[in-house]
Amino acid sequence: MQPGEPTHSEWGFENSQNLQPIHLHLLVTGEEALVEQIEIEVDNFFKVKIPASLKKGQSVVWDASELVKLYNEKGQVIKTITIDKSLPHLPKGKHTLRIDAAFTGGKEPVIKGTVKLKGGTEIINK
């Protein structure tokens, strides 16, 4: 990152069905990467922080409930976090997801994201 460069990524996706919850999966890549202070924002109105640190190969899975699961690089649950709110149900149409985080250590850490909805899965990454 360069000084003054935004630390967030914004992804656009479309819900082709009626009102439904989203299923979010975030995976950390990058040599010796460490990601902290993950903040998720949906459609510029819903914002929440995930109180966890993730290393390369670890992931966060949020199925729209109040539980967020952290997985290690082998797909085993290492921690379950209770969040005080669940991801919003999204109406039909276009939506945006913004992810912000503090990247400390490692070379070129990246968060790859997947949003799952009924009617299709669109993999989004930067």
C-alpha positions, 0 to 999 in steps of 0.5 A, spaced: 500 500 500 502 507 498 500 512 503 493 515 502 491 509 498 485 506 500 485 500 504 478 497 502 476 493 496 469 494 493 465 488 489 459 488 485 454 483 484 447 481 483 441 478 486 437 475 481 432 472 486 427 475 491 429 477 498 434 472 501 440 472 505 447 472 503 453 467 504 460 470 505 466 466 504 473 470 505 480 467 504 486 470 506 492 469 501 499 471 500 506 469 503 506 470 511 500 474 510 496 477 517 489 480 516 486 484 522 480 489 523 476 486 518 470 490 516 464 488 512 459 493 509 453 491 504 450 496 500 453 502 504 448 501 510 450 495 513 457 495 517 460 490 522 467 488 524 469 481 525 474 481 531 479 476 528 486 475 525 487 471 519 493 468 517 495 465 510 490 460 508 485 461 513 478 463 512 472 466 514 465 464 513 458 467 515 452 464 513 447 470 514 446 468 522 449 471 528 455 466 527 462 467 524 466 461 523 474 461 522 477 455 518 484 453 518 488 452 511 485 445 512 478 447 512 477 445 520 473 450 524 478 453 529 473 458 532 466 460 532 465 468 533 458 471 535 456 477 532 451 482 535 447 482 528 446 478 522 448 479 514 442 483 511 437 479 507 438 482 500 432 484 495 433 482 487 437 487 484 445 490 484 449 490 490 455 492 493 460 489 498 466 493 501 471 489 505 476 493 509 482 490 513 489 492 516 494 488 513 500 487 517 506 483 515 507 478 509 508 479 502 502 482 498 496 479 502 490 479 499 483 477 501 479 473 496 471 473 497 465 469 494 458 471 495 453 465 495 446 466 493 440 462 490 440 462 483 448 462 482 454 463 485 459 468 483 466 468 485 469 475 486 476 477 488 481 483 486 
